[in-house]
Amino acid sequence: MILTQEQEMIRDSLRAFAQERLAPFAADWDRNHTFPREALQELAELGALGMVVPEEWGGAGMDYMSLVLALEEIAAGDGATSTIVSVQNSLPCGILNRFGSDAQKEAWLKPLARGEKLGCFCLTEPHVGSDASAIRTSAVREGNEWVLNGVKQFITTGKHADMAIVFAVTDKAAGKKGITCFLVPANAPGYQVGRIEEKMGQKASDTTQILFEDCRIPADAVIGEEGQGYKIALSNLEAGRIGIAAQCLGMARAALEAAVKYAQEREAFGKPIFEHQAVNFRLADMATRLEAARQLVWHAASLKDAGRPCLKEASMAKLFASEMAESVCSDAIQVHGGYGYVSDFPVERIYRDVRVCQIYEGASDIQRLVIGRALAD
Ligand SMILES: CC(C)(COP(=O)(O)OP(=O)(O)OC[C@H]1O[C@@H](n2cnc3c(N)ncnc32)[C@H](O)[C@@H]1OP(=O)(O)O)[C@@H](O)C(=O)NCCC(=O)NCCSC(=O)CCS(=O)O
């Protein structure tokens, strides 16, 4: 696939930004659990927080291909920052752009797309992850308000979000068609940030519980139509999964580049280990698997840009890219030997950061389930 001149320019400017403003700080942010607020502000100025949102709603009006190129570059600089950016683009911005009313877009999409506000996506619950239609958070209509009760789990940017897209049961008897999507400002009464998770990686990006205790929001806080929530969630996760796959490319590439550099510098048996065939072949395999994943990601993004169905292709891209990224990062550690296992070199952090990509926004087995179902069509 050949990129347009504009797409190449976006990639190059994000690459320069990420290498200068993210990569040098990533280890420190990881160690200190620092939320990269300043870097996010700078990314917002580049239009990276609402990339596919039309300009009239505060976005950059770009295509999905540009979004995946940007996410690869951001992730090559810092995986945690790329998660915050991917979620903001695909989920809060994506949902409001497609399903929000003009009033909701004016009030929330514009500031989200400009990066003045941050959003989060509340679907998963403590007892419900893959089986998303089994959520228990409820929303009951009382006069001119909805009253929400429940707990949401593993919410990216939960601590810093100004608003949440929340999925709740409004009609239990209706099953999947009894779930509704709501726009909930973080300052709504009864909205509370709960436990902040201690994670293996991506420590600069916060992951929290969000608690709703008689949380009151106005009747017009429904996004789309009542009962349409499950469909809204699944259709947007499709784009989200392409974004996560793009992040995997960036993290794997950063690990591969670090491994090549190390192999060229480190000597054993009288020459750089890069010149030993065992190491060189390992690097060649890593590069090949990375490029194969990139083609899947670009293919899914190009289908999305063409307005064509891409449920299966998005799942294939996420499945393959996330599993490729873990194995490439593991191989990068192997090339570094003992130095790959300590934090003096970036591959130890990148390996921890990339592991969750096989879990969030639909675990690998869910992607297999989606792909497997499509084989019957
Ligand atoms: C496991 C599942 C795939 C099961 O799905 P279902 O069988 O329950 O869903 P369906 O009956 O097939 O679909 C329901 C409804 O939605 C429509 N639909 C589905 N997909 C799409 C789509 N891509 N585009 C448009 N419409 C779609 C479908 O046609 C049906 O409509 P009708 O009823 O026919 O009108 C599913 O539950 C699943 O994907 N589970 C995984 C959930 C998941 O990914 N969770 C992660 C949440 S996000 C997160 O972890 C982190 C967020 S952040 O980082 O903070």
The ligand as an SDF file (V2000), in Angstrom:
LIG
                    3D

 55 57  0  0  0  0  0  0  0  0999 V2000
  -18.1200  -11.4550   22.3430 C   0  0  0  0  0  0  0  0  0  0  0  0
  -18.8620  -10.4960   21.4570 C   0  0  0  0  0  0  0  0  0  0  0  0
  -18.2360  -10.4680   20.0560 C   0  0  0  0  0  0  0  0  0  0  0  0
  -20.2740  -11.0390   21.3450 C   0  0  0  0  0  0  0  0  0  0  0  0
  -21.0550  -10.2310   20.5930 O   0  0  0  0  0  0  0  0  0  0  0  0
  -22.6190  -10.5250   20.4680 P   0  0  0  0  0  0  0  0  0  0  0  0
  -22.8190  -11.8790   19.8540 O   0  0  0  0  0  0  0  0  0  0  0  0
  -23.2670  -10.3350   21.7840 O   0  0  0  0  0  0  0  0  0  0  0  0
  -23.0730   -9.3900   19.4990 O   0  0  0  0  0  0  0  0  0  0  0  0
  -23.9650   -9.4870   18.2100 P   0  0  0  0  0  0  0  0  0  0  0  0
  -25.2770  -10.0910   18.5660 O   0  0  0  0  0  0  0  0  0  0  0  0
  -23.1760  -10.0690   17.0990 O   0  0  0  0  0  0  0  0  0  0  0  0
  -24.1630   -7.9540   17.8820 O   0  0  0  0  0  0  0  0  0  0  0  0
  -25.0770   -7.1480   18.6310 C   0  0  0  0  0  0  0  0  0  0  0  0
  -25.5780   -6.0520   17.6920 C   0  0  0  0  0  0  0  0  0  0  0  0
  -24.4860   -5.1750   17.3910 O   0  0  0  0  0  0  0  0  0  0  0  0
  -24.2700   -5.1560   15.9780 C   0  0  0  0  0  0  0  0  0  0  0  0
  -22.8260   -5.0790   15.7480 N   0  0  0  0  0  0  0  0  0  0  0  0
  -21.8910   -5.8880   16.2510 C   0  0  0  0  0  0  0  0  0  0  0  0
  -20.6810   -5.5050   15.8270 N   0  0  0  0  0  0  0  0  0  0  0  0
  -20.8970   -4.4280   15.0340 C   0  0  0  0  0  0  0  0  0  0  0  0
  -20.0580   -3.5910   14.2570 C   0  0  0  0  0  0  0  0  0  0  0  0
  -18.7440   -3.7690   14.2400 N   0  0  0  0  0  0  0  0  0  0  0  0
  -20.6160   -2.5900   13.5480 N   0  0  0  0  0  0  0  0  0  0  0  0
  -21.9440   -2.3810   13.5620 C   0  0  0  0  0  0  0  0  0  0  0  0
  -22.8080   -3.1490   14.2730 N   0  0  0  0  0  0  0  0  0  0  0  0
  -22.2780   -4.1510   14.9770 C   0  0  0  0  0  0  0  0  0  0  0  0
  -24.8650   -6.4540   15.4560 C   0  0  0  0  0  0  0  0  0  0  0  0
  -25.2030   -6.3460   14.1010 O   0  0  0  0  0  0  0  0  0  0  0  0
  -26.0860   -6.5880   16.3530 C   0  0  0  0  0  0  0  0  0  0  0  0
  -27.0900   -5.7000   15.8990 O   0  0  0  0  0  0  0  0  0  0  0  0
  -28.5910   -6.2200   15.6710 P   0  0  0  0  0  0  0  0  0  0  0  0
  -29.0580   -6.6620   17.0160 O   0  0  0  0  0  0  0  0  0  0  0  0
  -28.4870   -7.3430   14.7040 O   0  0  0  0  0  0  0  0  0  0  0  0
  -29.3250   -5.0420   15.1440 O   0  0  0  0  0  0  0  0  0  0  0  0
  -18.8980   -9.0590   22.0450 C   0  0  0  0  0  0  0  0  0  0  0  0
  -19.5620   -9.0600   23.2740 O   0  0  0  0  0  0  0  0  0  0  0  0
  -17.5200   -8.5130   22.2260 C   0  0  0  0  0  0  0  0  0  0  0  0
  -16.9460   -7.9500   21.2970 O   0  0  0  0  0  0  0  0  0  0  0  0
  -16.9650   -8.6270   23.4430 N   0  0  0  0  0  0  0  0  0  0  0  0
  -15.7200   -8.0150   23.8040 C   0  0  0  0  0  0  0  0  0  0  0  0
  -16.0010   -6.7180   24.4590 C   0  0  0  0  0  0  0  0  0  0  0  0
  -14.7740   -5.8800   24.5300 C   0  0  0  0  0  0  0  0  0  0  0  0
  -14.0420   -5.7180   23.5540 O   0  0  0  0  0  0  0  0  0  0  0  0
  -14.5540   -5.2730   25.6610 N   0  0  0  0  0  0  0  0  0  0  0  0
  -13.4900   -4.3960   25.8530 C   0  0  0  0  0  0  0  0  0  0  0  0
  -14.0420   -3.0920   26.2800 C   0  0  0  0  0  0  0  0  0  0  0  0
  -13.0010   -1.7460   26.1090 S   0  0  0  0  0  0  0  0  0  0  0  0
  -11.6930   -1.9740   27.1310 C   0  0  0  0  0  0  0  0  0  0  0  0
  -11.3920   -2.9780   27.5910 O   0  0  0  0  0  0  0  0  0  0  0  0
  -10.8000   -0.8570   27.4260 C   0  0  0  0  0  0  0  0  0  0  0  0
  -11.4600    0.4010   27.1860 C   0  0  0  0  0  0  0  0  0  0  0  0
  -10.4190    1.6300   27.5430 S   0  0  0  0  0  0  0  0  0  0  0  0
   -9.1290    1.3300   27.1740 O   0  0  0  0  0  0  0  0  0  0  0  0
  -10.6350    2.2410   28.7570 O   0  0  0  0  0  0  0  0  0  0  0  0
  1  2  1  0
  2  3  1  0
  2  4  1  0
  2 36  1  0
  4  5  1  0
  5  6  1  0
  6  7  2  0
  6  8  1  0
  6  9  1  0
  9 10  1  0
 10 11  2  0
 10 12  1  0
 10 13  1  0
 13 14  1  0
 14 15  1  0
 15 16  1  0
 15 30  1  0
 16 17  1  0
 17 18  1  0
 17 28  1  0
 18 19  1  0
 18 27  1  0
 19 20  2  0
 20 21  1  0
 21 22  1  0
 21 27  2  0
 22 23  1  0
 22 24  2  0
 24 25  1  0
 25 26  2  0
 26 27  1  0
 28 29  1  0
 28 30  1  0
 30 31  1  0
 31 32  1  0
 32 33  2  0
 32 34  1  0
 32 35  1  0
 36 37  1  0
 36 38  1  0
 38 39  2  0
 38 40  1  0
 40 41  1  0
 41 42  1  0
 42 43  1  0
 43 44  2  0
 43 45  1  0
 45 46  1  0
 46 47  1  0
 47 48  1  0
 48 49  1  0
 49 50  2  0
 49 51  1  0
 51 52  1  0
 52 53  1  0
 53 54  2  0
 53 55  1  0
M  END
$$$$
